[in-house]
């Protein structure tokens, strides 16, 4: 008599890692690209190994293939490999040592300065420059480009982690990177080969919390959040991290201004760097 246990499909396994077994959605269409996306994890320890020749240019080509609003292409990226500059950027970002470890550090920039130069060369004024929408377009363009680069890097066997703490001191980032007026360093990104086996896939909120059908519906949200807190507590224990739930993380990160590490002054910084935000 055959008593073998049916094997779990790679798709079901990937979904279980991302959501936990209890909250896994049904397996739908699947391919290697989707599997790569679900395997994403942030890596904070890197080997010093140099990247293959042409890697940076390949990542930028992937980034430039992302959607861009009205083809304005209102973003730039600064590639930093010089150890002294990486060390200075690590200081801005609360001394995150992986910035110094990784062979390539990228600063993703919301950049309206290029289009301002275009206008000056054409002898015209861009009336939309001082408005919030213009900054949002640049920020969204940069984020979409960065995510394309991340997926491309991971497809090449590289690892990445985003560094939002560059916004702790935007003016210092601008000084280090030589940014002109109208260019704002949104976040950084470490790129390199992971040291060790790396962390496991971090669970995400159940789909029923973020996916709404036809209308926004919070029915059952509290119970699903509670279940997710348990999942995150178990994850923290396995990773030998400080005991934490998602609820405590949100409250700790958003419950007091000091947690913003200076980013509560963002509007003033943007004004000083050439963004009007009307």
Secondary structure by P-SEA (a helix, b strand, c coil): cccccccccaaaaaaaaacccccccccccccaaaaaaaabbbbccccccccccaaaaaaaaaaaacccccccccbbbbbbccaaaaaaaaaaaccccccccccbbbbbbbcaaaaaaaaaaacccccccccaaaaaaaaaaaaaaaaaaaaaaaaacbbbbbbccccccaaaaaaaacccccccccbbbbbccccccccccccccccccccccccccccaaaaaaaaaaaaaaaaaaaaccccccaaaaaaaacccccccccccaaaaaaaaaccccc
